[in-house]
Amino acid sequence: MTETKIMAKRTTIPQIMRLKGQRPIVSLTAYTASLANLLDEHVDFLLVGDSMGMVIYGMPNTLSVTLDMMIAHGAAVVRGSKKACVIVDMPFGSYQASPSQAFENAARIMSETGCAGIKLEGGQEMAETIAFLVERGVPVLAHVGLLPQHANQVGGFLTQRDEEKILADAHAVTKAGAFATVIECTEPEISRRISEEITIPTIGIGAGADCDGQILVTEDMIGQGTGYVPSFVKRYAQVHEDITKAVQNYANDVRNRDFPSK
């Protein structure tokens, strides 16, 4: 008898939407195939975030990340995963000019990476663009609260407290057809109200415990790297220390001719 291999099916966007009110949604960032493979079994969706500019490339912010960079890393994450839904960030300048520009670049991201959808920043001002994309078959993960691509405009990565504006933004992206929205660095009470009032899932990052799900930059969560780590991050490992110790031991063994051994 021929043995049939059952292939795991990816989590779909409708499945993620149905998790609202059922259980918290789990998400992390990924930029490489190897990391995606490690995270795949444990998350509902992986975000290929433009945060890679700071985490992978050592940039001071996300503004210099290009569309080609997002596509290259997005394709790697799709190849490295089998189960998780994969969403790719649209980088700064790739969607703000017009809905048509946004669709052209979103279509390229999806066709060249195989991802399930894209994420873009902005609330009321991006509602028309979100609706334009959704009407043409592009699933959109919205992003309200702190917008990293606007950090220079607002004076840095600061907790957002303008309840009226953030609520209006969340309702606008919901009405436009986003399948979920990230809420970043926002007062927990505001995030709780949003999560109660809108019908799509909310994914918090530094936005309190009452969101429908949570996301963190994986490198922050596992303690890899020496850069700034937001105060809301809980570190579940200290990979930086483990790598440093391993490299020191390797270097000592090579210098002492203990590696390779006879």
Residue pairs with C-beta under 8 A, 6 or more apart in sequence:
7 82
8 82
8 83
9 83
10 81
10 82
10 83
10 84
10 85
10 86
10 116
11 44
11 45
11 83
11 84
11 85
12 85
12 116
13 85
13 116
13 117
13 139
13 179
15 44
15 85
16 25
16 44
16 45
16 85
16 179
16 180
16 201
17 179
17 180
17 200
17 201
19 25
19 44
19 201
19 212
19 213
20 199
20 200
20 201
20 212
21 212
24 212
24 213
24 214
25 44
25 45
25 180
25 201
25 203
25 212
25 213
25 214
26 42
26 43
26 44
26 213
26 214
27 43
27 44
27 45
27 46
27 47
27 203
27 213
27 214
27 215
28 39
28 43
28 46
28 47
28 215
28 216
28 217
28 218
28 221
29 46
29 47
29 48
29 49
29 51
29 52
29 55
29 215
29 216
29 217
29 218
29 219
30 36
30 39
30 46
30 47
30 48
30 77
30 80
30 81
30 218
31 48
31 49
31 52
31 55
31 56
31 73
31 76
31 77
32 73
32 76
32 77
32 80
33 76
33 77
33 79
33 80
34 80
35 77
35 80
35 218
36 46
36 76
36 77
36 78
36 79
36 80
36 81
36 84
36 86
37 80
37 81
39 46
39 81
39 84
39 218
40 46
40 80
40 81
40 82
40 83
40 84
41 83
43 84
44 84
44 85
44 213
45 84
45 85
45 86
45 87
45 116
46 77
46 81
46 84
46 85
46 86
46 87
47 87
47 88
47 89
47 119
47 141
47 215
48 70
48 73
48 74
48 77
48 86
48 87
48 88
48 89
48 113
48 115
49 89
49 119
49 217
50 62
50 65
50 70
50 89
50 90
50 91
50 92
50 148
50 149
51 62
51 89
51 148
51 217
52 65
52 69
52 70
52 73
53 59
53 61
53 62
53 63
53 64
53 65
53 69
54 60
54 61
54 62
54 227
55 217
55 219
55 225
55 227
56 73
57 65
57 69
59 65
61 148
61 151
61 152
62 91
62 92
62 148
62 149
63 92
63 149
63 152
65 89
65 91
65 92
66 91
67 90
67 91
67 94
67 105
67 108
67 109
69 91
70 88
70 89
70 90
70 91
70 109
71 88
71 108
71 109
71 112
71 113
74 86
74 88
74 109
74 112
74 113
74 115
75 112
75 113
75 114
77 86
77 113
77 115
78 86
78 113
78 114
78 115
85 116
85 117
86 113
86 114
86 115
86 116
87 115
87 116
87 117
87 118
87 119
87 141
88 109
88 110
88 113
88 115
88 117
88 118
88 119
89 118
89 119
89 120
90 102
90 105
90 106
90 109
90 118
90 119
90 120
92 149
94 101
94 102
94 105
95 101
95 102
95 105
95 106
95 120
95 126
95 129
96 102
96 122
98 129
99 128
99 129
99 132
99 133
100 132
102 120
102 129
102 132
102 133
103 132
103 133
103 136
103 138
106 118
106 133
106 138
107 138
109 115
109 118
110 117
110 118
110 138
116 139
117 138
117 139
117 140
117 141
117 179
118 133
118 138
118 139
118 140
118 141
119 140
119 141
119 142
119 143
119 182
120 126
120 129
120 130
120 140
120 141
120 142
120 143
121 143
121 147
121 148
121 149
121 150
122 129
122 142
122 143
122 144
122 147
122 169
123 142
123 144
123 165
123 166
123 168
123 169
123 170
123 172
123 173
124 168
124 169
124 172
126 142
126 173
126 176
127 172
127 173
127 175
127 176
128 176
130 140
130 142
130 173
130 176
130 177
130 178
131 176
131 177
133 140
134 140
134 176
134 177
134 178
135 177
139 179
140 173
140 176
140 177
140 178
140 179
141 178
141 179
141 180
141 181
141 182
141 203
142 173
142 176
142 178
142 180
142 181
142 182
143 181
143 182
143 184
144 166
144 169
144 170
144 173
144 181
144 182
144 183
144 184
144 186
144 194
145 160
145 166
145 182
145 183
145 184
145 185
145 186
145 190
145 191
145 207
146 154
146 157
146 158
146 159
146 160
146 184
146 185
146 186
146 206
147 154
147 184
148 157
148 184
151 157
157 185
157 230
158 185
159 185
159 186
159 187
159 206
160 166
160 184
160 185
160 186
160 187
160 190
161 186
161 187
161 190
163 187
163 189
163 190
163 193
166 183
166 186
166 190
166 194
167 190
167 193
167 194
167 197
170 181
170 183
170 194
170 197
170 198
170 202
171 197
171 198
173 181
174 181
174 198
174 199
174 200
178 200
179 200
179 201
180 200
180 201
180 202
180 203
180 212
180 213
181 194
181 198
181 200
181 201
181 202
181 203
182 202
182 203
182 204
182 205
182 215
183 191
183 194
183 202
183 203
183 204
183 205
183 207
183 211
184 204
184 205
184 206
184 207
185 205
185 206
185 207
185 230
185 232
186 206
186 207
186 208
187 208
188 207
188 208
188 209
188 210
189 208
190 207
191 202
191 204
191 207
191 208
191 210
191 211
192 208
192 210
194 202
195 202
195 210
195 211
195 212
201 212
201 213
202 211
202 212
202 213
203 211
203 212
203 213
203 214
203 215
204 210
204 211
204 213
204 214
204 215
205 214
205 215
205 216
205 232
206 230
206 232
216 233
216 234
217 233
218 224
219 225
220 229
220 230
220 233
220 235
221 233
221 234
221 235
221 236
221 237
222 235
222 236
222 237
222 239
223 235
223 236
223 237
223 238
223 239
223 240
223 241
224 239
224 240
224 243
225 240
226 240
229 235
250 259
252 258
253 259
